[in-house]
Amino acid sequence: MTESKIITREQAVAQAAEWRAEGQQIVFTNGCFDIVHLGHIDYLEKARNLGDRLILGLNTDASVSCIKGPLRPVVNEYARARLMAALEFVDAVILFGEPTPLELIEAVQPDVLVKGNDYTIDTIVGADFVLARGGRVETVELVPGYSTTKLIERIRQAF
């Protein structure tokens, strides 16, 4: 079941079109989601509550390394994709390796684009595209004190 939610970009485009034809609002967000923690769960649940279906763009291992450094990710892309797909409020997971999710956002054409409130609308990749199509761009409040980087640092300090 969870593996069936991990789909290709082409499958995501077709699925999004089907959901849209049924009158459902499609929400899109993206991220690395390395070492899943409460902050991730809270964020994704809030994102899903902004529409009917949540599509998650998940950075590939190579792109995580480019963004976070050579020691990341801690958890490989297959495992991260399965973990994200197992969440009941995530409807589809698409791996992407580009530096930003812009191409994926343009392909999926979400009704709602979501990022955490550590971003502003003018710094959210794809915001202009979604707004130009009549969609919404939302930021959701993050749970204070939760980040993978901080978690890794606490683990390192323990040893």
Secondary structure as GFF3:
##gff-version 3
##sequence-region A 1 159
A	DSSP	three_ten_helix	3	5	.	.	.	ID=ss1
A	DSSP	alpha_helix	9	21	.	.	.	ID=ss2
A	DSSP	beta_strand	26	31	.	.	.	ID=ss3
A	DSSP	alpha_helix	38	48	.	.	.	ID=ss4
A	DSSP	beta_strand	53	59	.	.	.	ID=ss5
A	DSSP	alpha_helix	61	68	.	.	.	ID=ss6
A	DSSP	alpha_helix	77	86	.	.	.	ID=ss7
A	DSSP	beta_strand	92	96	.	.	.	ID=ss8
A	DSSP	alpha_helix	102	108	.	.	.	ID=ss9
A	DSSP	beta_strand	112	116	.	.	.	ID=ss10
A	DSSP	three_ten_helix	121	123	.	.	.	ID=ss11
A	DSSP	alpha_helix	127	132	.	.	.	ID=ss12
A	DSSP	beta_strand	136	140	.	.	.	ID=ss13
A	DSSP	alpha_helix	148	158	.	.	.	ID=ss14
###
